[in-house]
Every structure is written in C-alpha cells, then in structure tokens.
Amino acid sequence: MLENLSPQPADALLALIKLYAADPRSTKIDLGVGVYRTGQGATPVFGAIKAAEQRLINTQDSKAYLGPEGDMAFVNALIPYVFGAAGDKSRIQGMQAPGGTGGVRLAVELAKSAGVSRVLMGIPSWPNHAQIFANVGIAMQGFSHCAADGTADMEALRNAIEGAGPGDALLLHGCCHNPTGIDYTVEQWSEIASLVSSKGILPILDLAYQGLGQGMEEDAAGLRTVLAAVPEALVAYSCDKNFGMYRDRVGAFYVQSADAGQLEAIFSNANALARASWSMPPDHGAAAVRIVLEDEALTREWLDELDTMRARMRQVRDRLAAAGTVGGIDLTPLAHQNGLFSVLPLKSAQIVALRERHGVYMAGSGRINIAGLTADNIETFIAALGDVDEG
C-alpha cells in the first residue's frame, strides 16, 4: 500500500537551511529561519525561563497526564495579557495547544465543525495557514494584504468582507504580520471590527508575536477591538516567540462565545478534536511559562527581556529605512512595519545572486528575518542589495 504514496515537494525553508549550513563563507548571512537572534547571532533561552525551568525541576513531582485541555493555570495566566483588564471574561475560555500552529489548527477544525465553509485571508500569509485550511478541508479565499506603498490594502479587505456573510470566517494576524511586517493601524482595526460585526462573519485571530511589535498592550489592541465588537471569535496564541519556547511548542486556544452558557458545549467539541489530533499537549514549556507569569519578579525579568528584543529589531528597521532606496528597492517602509519579518520586492534572480555572490540567504518570496541582521553584517547586506539591482 505504501508504494501508492507520491513524493511531496521539499520544504523550501528546510532546503535553504541546508544550503546555508553547507556554505563555507564566514561572512554568510542567514535571513531565512524565523527565530529571534541577538546582536551576536544567538537565540538564547530567556533568563526568566531558565529560572522557571530550574524551579520546575526542583518542585515537579509527577509527569502524569493533564488531559487534552493541558495546563489550565497556564491558559488562565495568559488571559490578562491577551484580553486585557476590561471586557466580560465569563464568555472567554481556553485550552493549551502545541504551539500557535496547534491553536490555529484547532480553531479551523472547530470553525468547520460549527458550519464555517470558507476562510478569508490576506495574501501573502504564513504558508502554514493555507496548508492547514487545505488539510482540514475548508475553502480559502485570498485577498491582497499589501498596498503598493507598503501599508495594508484596506480596499481589498473591504471588498472581501463585503462579499462575505454567515458561514464565512476571516483570519487576521493580531500583530507583526508574517511575512510582511505590515500591521493595521488603530483606525483600521476599528473599521475592521465594524465591518466584521455588520456581516456576521467569524473572526479567527492569530496572535503569534505579542510584544515584538510595539509592546504587549499595543500588540493586543487590534484583537481586543474586534472582540469588543463581535459576539464570538476564535483566538490562537503562541508563546514560541515572545518566550523563546520554539522547540517546546507552547501555545493556547481561546473562544469568545456569544453566551457563557455555550462554552461547555463548545469545549466538549474542542477537547474531542484535540484528543483525536494530539491527545495531550506537551507540558514542560507551558509549565515554565506559567511559573514566570505567576511570579512577579520573573514576570518583570521576562518583560525586560522582551523589551530588549523589540528595541533591537526596531534599531535594525530604522537603519535599513535610513538607507533609503538601494538597488532599486525602497527600504523606507520597513521603519513603519513590525516584528521579525519584512518582504523585499526582489526578483528570483536577485535572490539567487544575493546568495551566490554574497552569501545572503533568504526565502524565495523575498521575506527576510530582521533579527538576522546585526551591527556586524547590516552594512554588508545593504551593500549586497546595491550590487544585485539589475538582477
């Protein structure tokens, strides 16, 4: 039977990682892998997480199953950061998920079970969004996320929502849009909330980078604006980036229901879906995050570390923007974008030339990881852009 399987296309990013690893040049620059890096190129474990893990080692007395809902103390400890101090929390409930990916997967599966047949989504987006839709068997309608001036294409979003109605969902990046870094403004979020509410469509909000854009409160403001305007919504949350828990797969899934009395039935379905998909979520990383959030000193340390990350990425963006137009590429919009990623409008031949001539590795889409640039290599990168302007 297994001979009936056909080979699947190789993951482009994994192939890029192998090419980078095989490159002997000491000056090579990795802008492909989507993890935060310090100015020295490291992706360290947060000090607050290290302390929490040590406490976990000293005090944890069992590795017994927690159930498909996972560590509910972790889930509840995140609620004030995600949903804020205001609002009716009686209509909000969550459960743990294996990373933000698990949260998105669960949101889409639950939405389909509830009768959603199509998801609207701005393009480009994180590639796994579309893969999840296809795998779950739910239709996707794409619309342009990026306007020509490097801001959000609100006209395309308006048109997509105008043609939608009950039975449709809209997936929105909460902040630090992957891959473009182009976020909605406060005013645009207000308009989106009004449009979604008037059309009766279900928002699915993917908050994967809270704290890496403008700040913890600022990065959740758009999500909260939408939640305040609609009766129900689904939220996927990732701790992989803002706690540095990449390989531990730490995430959560939340539902805002129209009525608190609906939550029991909703989560009986969510638990059944989770049980069939991953049975129980991994515990260690979520337990460490819980310890951080339950300890005032560790929380302060974590937020300070997050501030440092955000400031470093802002410095990189400001330096790139200050370079103006290089090799025909206008870098100035990067100053107004957020998070780890931006997309440069490079041709395929230019991306290949950057890799072959200068050892600059990036995705074929032109997406770059801002945190891959440091004081030691950013000028080299800017000069390399100028060297491949003709493709």
C-alpha positions as CSV (number, residue, x, y, z in Angstrom):
1,M,0.0,0.0,0.0
2,L,2.7,2.5,0.9
3,E,4.0,2.4,-2.7
4,N,0.9,4.4,-3.6
5,L,2.3,7.5,-1.9
6,S,3.8,10.1,-4.1
7,P,6.8,12.3,-3.1
8,Q,5.8,15.7,-1.7
9,P,7.7,18.8,-2.6
10,A,10.6,19.5,-0.3
11,D,10.1,22.3,2.2
12,A,11.8,25.4,0.7
13,L,12.9,26.7,4.1
14,L,14.5,23.4,5.1
15,A,16.3,23.3,1.8
16,L,17.6,26.9,2.5
17,I,18.8,25.8,5.9
18,K,20.9,23.1,4.3
19,L,22.3,25.4,1.7
20,Y,23.3,27.9,4.4
21,A,24.9,25.2,6.6
22,A,27.0,24.0,3.6
23,D,28.3,27.5,2.7
24,P,31.9,27.8,4.0
25,R,32.0,31.6,3.9
26,S,32.4,33.2,7.3
27,T,30.6,36.3,6.0
28,K,27.4,34.5,5.1
29,I,24.1,35.9,6.5
30,D,21.0,33.9,7.4
31,L,17.8,35.9,6.9
32,G,15.6,32.8,6.3
33,V,15.0,31.0,9.6
34,G,12.2,32.7,11.6
35,V,13.7,32.9,15.0
36,Y,14.9,35.9,17.1
37,R,18.6,36.4,17.2
38,T,20.7,38.7,19.4
39,G,23.2,41.2,18.1
40,Q,25.7,38.4,18.4
41,G,23.6,36.0,16.3
42,A,22.4,33.7,19.2
43,T,18.9,32.5,20.0
44,P,19.3,32.2,23.8
45,V,16.9,30.8,26.4
46,F,15.3,33.6,28.3
47,G,16.8,34.2,31.8
48,A,13.2,34.1,33.2
49,I,12.5,30.8,31.6
50,K,15.8,29.3,32.8
51,A,14.9,30.3,36.4
52,A,11.4,28.9,35.9
53,E,12.7,25.6,34.5
54,Q,15.0,25.2,37.4
55,R,12.2,25.7,39.8
56,L,10.2,23.2,37.8
57,I,13.0,20.6,38.2
58,N,13.1,21.2,41.9
59,T,9.4,21.0,42.6
60,Q,7.6,19.0,39.9
61,D,6.7,15.6,41.4
62,S,4.9,13.9,38.5
63,K,4.8,13.6,34.7
64,A,1.2,12.2,34.8
65,Y,-1.2,13.3,32.0
66,L,-3.0,16.6,32.4
67,G,-5.8,15.9,29.9
68,P,-6.5,17.3,26.4
69,E,-7.0,20.8,27.9
70,G,-3.4,20.9,29.2
71,D,-2.2,23.2,32.0
72,M,-5.2,25.4,32.7
73,A,-3.3,27.5,35.1
74,F,-1.0,28.4,32.2
75,V,-4.0,29.1,30.0
76,N,-5.6,31.4,32.5
77,A,-2.4,33.2,33.4
78,L,-2.2,34.4,29.8
79,I,-5.8,35.8,29.7
80,P,-5.0,39.2,31.1
81,Y,-2.2,39.7,28.6
82,V,-4.3,38.6,25.6
83,F,-7.7,40.0,26.5
84,G,-6.8,42.9,28.9
85,A,-8.4,44.0,32.1
86,A,-11.7,45.2,30.5
87,G,-14.4,43.0,29.0
88,D,-16.6,40.2,30.0
89,K,-14.3,37.2,30.8
90,S,-17.3,35.0,31.6
91,R,-17.6,34.4,27.9
92,I,-14.0,33.5,27.4
93,Q,-12.4,30.1,27.9
94,G,-9.3,28.5,26.6
95,M,-7.1,25.4,26.5
96,Q,-3.5,24.6,25.8
97,A,-2.3,23.8,22.3
98,P,1.0,22.5,20.9
99,G,2.3,25.9,19.7
100,G,0.5,28.6,17.8
101,T,0.2,26.1,15.0
102,G,-1.9,23.8,17.1
103,G,-4.0,26.7,18.1
104,V,-4.7,27.7,14.5
105,R,-5.4,24.1,13.6
106,L,-7.9,23.7,16.4
107,A,-9.6,27.0,15.6
108,V,-10.0,26.0,11.9
109,E,-11.3,22.5,12.8
110,L,-13.7,23.9,15.3
111,A,-14.9,26.5,12.9
112,K,-15.6,23.8,10.3
113,S,-17.5,21.7,12.8
114,A,-19.6,24.8,13.6
115,G,-20.6,25.3,10.0
116,V,-17.9,27.6,8.6
117,S,-17.2,26.6,5.0
118,R,-14.8,29.3,3.9
119,V,-12.0,31.4,5.4
120,L,-11.0,34.8,4.0
121,M,-7.3,35.6,4.4
122,G,-4.9,38.3,3.3
123,I,-2.2,37.2,0.9
124,P,0.7,36.7,1.5
125,S,0.4,35.0,4.8
126,W,2.3,32.4,6.9
127,P,2.4,29.5,4.5
128,N,1.1,27.0,7.0
129,H,-2.2,28.8,7.2
130,A,-3.2,27.7,3.7
131,Q,-1.8,24.2,4.3
132,I,-4.0,23.9,7.4
133,F,-7.1,25.0,5.6
134,A,-6.4,22.5,2.8
135,N,-5.7,19.7,5.2
136,V,-8.8,20.4,7.2
137,G,-10.9,20.6,4.0
138,I,-12.1,24.2,4.3
139,A,-12.1,26.6,1.4
140,M,-9.9,29.7,1.4
141,Q,-10.4,33.0,-0.4
142,G,-7.4,35.2,-0.6
143,F,-7.2,38.9,-0.9
144,S,-4.3,41.3,-1.2
145,H,-2.8,42.3,2.2
146,C,-0.2,44.7,0.9
147,A,-0.8,48.0,-0.9
148,A,1.8,49.4,-3.3
149,D,3.0,51.9,-0.7
150,G,4.0,49.3,1.9
151,T,0.8,49.7,4.0
152,A,-2.2,47.4,4.5
153,D,-4.5,47.1,1.5
154,M,-7.7,48.1,3.2
155,E,-9.7,48.4,-0.1
156,A,-9.0,44.7,-0.8
157,L,-10.1,43.8,2.7
158,R,-13.3,45.8,2.5
159,N,-14.2,44.1,-0.8
160,A,-13.5,40.7,0.6
161,I,-15.7,41.3,3.7
162,E,-18.4,42.9,1.5
163,G,-18.7,39.6,-0.4
164,A,-18.8,37.5,2.8
165,G,-21.6,36.5,5.2
166,P,-22.7,33.8,7.7
167,G,-20.7,30.7,7.1
168,D,-17.5,32.6,6.4
169,A,-14.6,33.3,8.7
170,L,-11.9,35.9,8.5
171,L,-8.3,35.1,9.6
172,L,-6.4,38.1,10.9
173,H,-2.9,38.4,12.2
174,G,-3.1,40.1,15.6
175,C,0.3,41.9,15.2
176,C,3.7,41.6,13.5
177,H,2.2,40.2,10.3
178,N,4.1,37.2,8.9
179,P,5.7,37.6,6.4
180,T,5.3,41.3,5.6
181,G,5.5,43.1,9.0
182,I,2.6,45.3,7.7
183,D,0.1,45.7,10.5
184,Y,-3.3,47.5,10.6
185,T,-3.4,50.9,12.3
186,V,-5.7,51.6,15.3
187,E,-8.2,53.3,13.0
188,Q,-8.1,50.4,10.5
189,W,-8.7,47.9,13.3
190,S,-11.8,49.9,14.3
191,E,-13.1,49.8,10.8
192,I,-12.4,46.0,10.5
193,A,-14.3,45.4,13.8
194,S,-17.3,47.3,12.5
195,L,-17.3,45.5,9.1
196,V,-16.9,42.0,10.6
197,S,-19.7,42.7,13.1
198,S,-22.1,44.0,10.4
199,K,-21.6,41.0,8.1
200,G,-21.9,38.4,10.8
201,I,-18.6,36.5,9.9
202,L,-16.5,34.7,12.4
203,P,-13.1,36.2,13.3
204,I,-10.1,33.9,13.7
205,L,-7.3,35.9,15.3
206,D,-3.8,34.6,15.2
207,L,-1.7,36.3,17.9
208,A,1.8,34.8,17.4
209,Y,4.2,37.7,18.2
210,Q,2.7,39.7,21.0
211,G,5.3,42.0,22.5
212,L,7.6,42.0,19.5
213,G,5.9,44.9,17.6
214,Q,5.0,48.0,19.7
215,G,4.5,46.5,23.2
216,M,2.4,43.9,24.9
217,E,-0.7,46.2,25.3
218,E,-0.3,47.8,21.9
219,D,0.1,44.5,20.1
220,A,-3.2,43.1,21.5
221,A,-5.2,46.3,20.9
222,G,-6.5,45.3,17.5
223,L,-7.6,41.9,18.7
224,R,-9.4,43.5,21.6
225,T,-11.1,46.0,19.4
226,V,-12.5,43.1,17.3
227,L,-13.6,41.1,20.3
228,A,-15.4,44.1,21.7
229,A,-17.5,44.4,18.5
230,V,-18.4,40.8,17.9
231,P,-20.4,38.2,19.9
232,E,-18.0,35.3,19.2
233,A,-14.4,34.7,18.0
234,L,-11.6,32.2,18.0
235,V,-8.1,33.1,19.1
236,A,-4.8,31.2,18.5
237,Y,-1.9,32.2,20.7
238,S,1.8,31.4,20.6
239,C,4.5,31.7,23.3
240,D,7.2,30.3,21.0
241,K,8.5,33.8,20.0
242,N,7.8,36.1,23.0
243,F,9.0,33.5,25.5
244,G,11.6,31.9,23.2
245,M,10.0,28.5,23.5
246,Y,10.3,27.4,19.8
247,R,11.1,23.8,20.3
248,D,8.8,23.3,23.3
249,R,5.7,24.1,21.3
250,V,3.8,26.3,23.7
251,G,0.5,27.8,22.6
252,A,-3.1,28.3,23.6
253,F,-6.5,28.4,22.0
254,Y,-9.4,30.6,23.2
255,V,-13.0,31.1,22.4
256,Q,-15.2,34.1,23.0
257,S,-18.8,32.8,22.9
258,A,-22.0,34.8,22.4
259,D,-23.2,33.4,25.8
260,A,-21.3,32.0,28.7
261,G,-23.7,29.1,28.8
262,Q,-22.4,27.9,25.3
263,L,-18.8,27.4,26.5
264,E,-19.3,23.9,27.9
265,A,-20.7,22.5,24.6
266,I,-18.0,24.4,22.6
267,F,-15.2,23.0,24.6
268,S,-16.6,19.5,24.6
269,N,-16.1,19.7,20.9
270,A,-12.7,21.4,21.1
271,N,-11.5,18.7,23.6
272,A,-12.7,15.9,21.3
273,L,-10.8,17.5,18.3
274,A,-7.7,17.9,20.4
275,R,-7.9,14.3,21.7
276,A,-8.0,13.0,18.2
277,S,-5.2,15.2,16.9
278,W,-2.5,15.2,19.7
279,S,-4.2,13.6,22.7
280,M,-2.4,15.7,25.3
281,P,-0.3,18.9,24.7
282,P,3.4,18.9,25.8
283,D,3.6,20.2,29.4
284,H,7.1,21.3,30.2
285,G,7.2,24.6,28.3
286,A,3.7,25.7,29.3
287,A,4.6,24.9,33.0
288,A,7.7,27.1,32.7
289,V,5.7,30.0,31.2
290,R,3.1,29.6,34.0
291,I,5.7,29.9,36.6
292,V,7.0,33.1,35.0
293,L,3.6,34.6,34.9
294,E,2.8,33.6,38.5
295,D,5.9,35.2,39.9
296,E,6.1,39.0,39.9
297,A,9.9,39.1,39.7
298,L,10.2,36.6,36.9
299,T,7.4,38.4,35.0
300,R,9.4,41.7,35.2
301,E,12.5,39.9,34.0
302,W,10.6,38.4,31.1
303,L,9.1,41.7,30.1
304,D,12.5,43.4,30.3
305,E,14.0,40.7,28.0
306,L,11.1,41.2,25.6
307,D,11.7,45.0,25.6
308,T,15.3,44.4,24.7
309,M,14.3,42.1,21.7
310,R,11.8,44.6,20.5
311,A,14.3,47.6,20.7
312,R,16.9,45.6,18.8
313,M,14.6,44.8,15.9
314,R,13.4,48.5,15.8
315,Q,17.1,49.6,15.5
316,V,17.6,47.2,12.6
317,R,14.5,48.5,10.9
318,D,15.5,52.1,11.4
319,R,19.0,51.5,10.0
320,L,17.5,49.8,6.9
321,A,15.0,52.6,6.4
322,A,17.7,55.2,6.7
323,A,19.4,53.6,3.7
324,G,16.5,54.8,1.5
325,T,16.4,53.2,-1.9
326,V,19.1,50.7,-2.5
327,G,19.4,48.7,-5.7
328,G,16.0,49.9,-6.8
329,I,14.5,48.7,-3.5
330,D,12.8,51.3,-1.3
331,L,13.7,50.3,2.3
332,T,11.9,53.2,3.9
333,P,8.6,51.4,4.6
334,L,10.4,49.0,7.0
335,A,10.5,51.7,9.6
336,H,6.7,51.5,10.0
337,Q,6.5,47.7,9.9
338,N,6.6,45.4,13.0
339,G,8.1,42.2,14.2
340,L,10.6,39.7,12.9
341,F,9.7,39.8,9.2
342,S,9.5,42.0,6.1
343,V,9.2,41.2,2.4
344,L,11.6,42.9,0.0
345,P,10.3,43.2,-3.6
346,L,13.2,41.2,-5.1
347,K,13.1,39.2,-8.3
348,S,14.1,35.5,-8.1
349,A,17.3,36.2,-10.0
350,Q,18.3,38.9,-7.4
351,I,17.6,36.5,-4.5
352,V,19.8,33.9,-6.2
353,A,22.5,36.5,-6.8
354,L,22.5,37.6,-3.2
355,R,23.0,34.0,-2.1
356,E,25.7,33.1,-4.7
357,R,27.7,36.4,-4.7
358,H,27.3,37.5,-1.1
359,G,26.2,34.5,1.0
360,V,22.9,36.2,1.9
361,Y,20.2,33.6,2.4
362,M,16.5,34.5,2.3
363,A,13.2,32.9,1.3
364,G,12.3,32.8,-2.3
365,S,9.4,35.2,-1.6
366,G,11.9,37.9,-0.5
367,R,10.9,37.5,3.1
368,I,13.8,38.4,5.5
369,N,14.2,37.8,9.2
370,I,15.0,41.3,10.5
371,A,16.7,39.7,13.6
372,G,19.3,38.0,11.3
373,L,20.9,41.4,10.7
374,T,23.4,42.7,13.3
375,A,25.8,45.6,13.6
376,D,28.5,43.4,12.1
377,N,26.6,42.4,8.9
378,I,23.9,45.0,8.2
379,E,26.2,47.3,6.1
380,T,27.3,44.2,4.1
381,F,23.7,43.4,3.5
382,I,22.8,46.9,2.3
383,A,25.9,46.9,0.0
384,A,24.8,43.5,-1.4
385,L,21.4,44.8,-2.2
386,G,23.0,47.5,-4.3
387,D,25.1,45.0,-6.1
388,V,22.2,43.0,-7.5
389,D,19.9,45.8,-8.6
390,E,20.0,44.5,-12.2
391,G,19.0,41.0,-11.2
